[in-house]
Amino acid sequence: MTLTLTPNLTIRFRCAADTAWHMIRTHTRRLSILSLSFLKLEVLVFKYHGK
């Protein structure tokens, strides 16, 4: 499931490959991604910067 809250912020939920807990952050000049995984659920937060 994908939720587009604003044109610059999108949240995506999906089933994780495993039950391990992890948090991953990465970013570029125009995009930041935060991935949280727990209890077979993965939440990805995409934040766009700039134009």
C-alpha positions in Angstrom: 0.0 0.0 0.0 1.3 3.5 -0.9 0.2 6.7 0.7 1.1 10.0 -0.9 0.7 12.6 1.8 2.2 15.5 -0.1 3.9 15.8 -3.4 7.2 15.6 -1.5 6.3 12.8 1.0 5.3 9.2 0.2 5.0 6.3 2.6 4.9 2.7 1.4 4.0 -0.4 3.4 4.9 -3.9 2.3 5.7 -7.4 3.6 9.3 -7.8 4.7 11.4 -10.8 3.6 12.3 -11.8 7.2 11.3 -11.0 10.8 14.6 -9.2 11.6 14.4 -5.6 12.8 16.4 -3.0 10.9 16.5 0.6 10.1 18.2 2.0 7.0 18.7 5.6 6.0 20.0 6.8 2.7 19.9 10.1 0.9 20.9 11.9 -2.2 20.7 15.5 -3.2 17.0 15.2 -4.1 15.7 12.1 -2.3 15.8 10.8 1.3 14.7 7.2 2.0 14.1 5.7 5.5 13.3 2.0 5.7 12.0 0.4 8.9 11.5 -3.3 9.1 9.9 -5.2 12.0 7.5 -8.2 12.4 7.3 -9.1 8.7 6.3 -5.5 7.9 8.5 -3.0 6.0 7.7 0.8 6.0 9.5 3.0 3.5 9.4 6.8 3.7 10.4 8.7 0.6 11.0 12.5 1.0 11.8 14.5 -2.1 13.9 17.7 -1.8 14.1 20.5 -4.3 12.5 20.8 -7.7 
